Amino acid sequence: MLEKIINILKNHSETSVNEITKDSLLIADLGLNSISVLDLICEVEEEFSIEISDRSIIGLTTVEDVQKLVEKCLEDNQ
């Protein structure tokens, strides 16, 4: 799952895929802005066939945060 998220992130960041880790900060390390975070979330929703609430996006700071949110959404959909 983390690998899929990192592959999606490569479309939104100029950071090399090899440099993106679960601890990478979406804004400070990867250079995302609010619009690119929303684009990222849309792609993640499509990739994993989930729906992420707007409220959930507010707390996202790291790549791992995105992973945990996806895992939670997948659990909730079961």
C-alpha positions in Angstrom: 0.0 0.0 0.0 2.8 2.4 0.9 4.4 1.8 -2.5 1.2 2.7 -4.3 0.8 5.9 -2.3 4.4 6.8 -3.1 3.9 6.1 -6.8 0.9 8.5 -6.7 2.9 11.1 -4.9 5.5 11.1 -7.6 2.9 12.8 -9.9 2.5 15.6 -7.4 6.1 16.2 -6.2 9.4 16.9 -7.8 11.1 14.7 -5.2 12.5 11.5 -6.5 10.5 8.4 -5.7 13.7 6.9 -4.0 13.7 9.9 -1.6 10.1 9.6 -0.5 9.6 7.7 2.7 6.7 7.1 5.1 8.1 9.9 7.3 8.3 12.5 4.4 6.4 15.6 5.2 3.8 16.3 2.5 4.4 20.1 2.4 7.9 20.7 3.8 9.7 17.7 2.3 7.6 17.0 -0.9 6.7 20.6 -1.7 2.9 20.0 -1.9 0.4 22.8 -1.5 -3.2 22.6 -0.5 -4.3 22.1 -4.1 -1.8 19.3 -4.8 -2.8 17.6 -1.5 -6.4 17.6 -2.7 -5.3 16.2 -6.0 -3.4 13.5 -4.2 -6.4 12.5 -2.1 -8.6 12.3 -5.3 -6.1 9.9 -6.9 -5.8 7.9 -3.7 -9.6 7.6 -3.4 -9.7 6.4 -7.0 -6.8 3.9 -6.6 -8.2 2.3 -3.5 -11.9 2.7 -4.3 -12.5 4.6 -1.1 -14.1 7.9 -0.1 -12.1 10.2 2.3 -14.0 12.9 4.1 -12.8 16.5 3.9 -12.5 16.6 7.7 -10.0 13.7 7.5 -7.6 15.5 5.2 -7.0 18.3 7.7 -4.6 16.3 9.9 -2.5 14.8 7.1 1.2 15.7 7.6 3.3 12.8 6.5 3.1 10.0 3.9 2.4 7.6 6.7 -0.6 9.7 7.7 -2.0 9.2 4.2 -1.3 5.4 4.5 -3.1 5.2 7.9 -6.1 7.1 6.6 -6.4 4.8 3.6 -6.1 1.8 6.0 -8.8 3.2 8.2 -11.1 3.9 5.2 -10.6 0.4 3.9 -11.4 -1.1 7.4 -14.5 1.0 7.6 -15.8 -0.2 4.2 -15.6 -3.9 5.2 
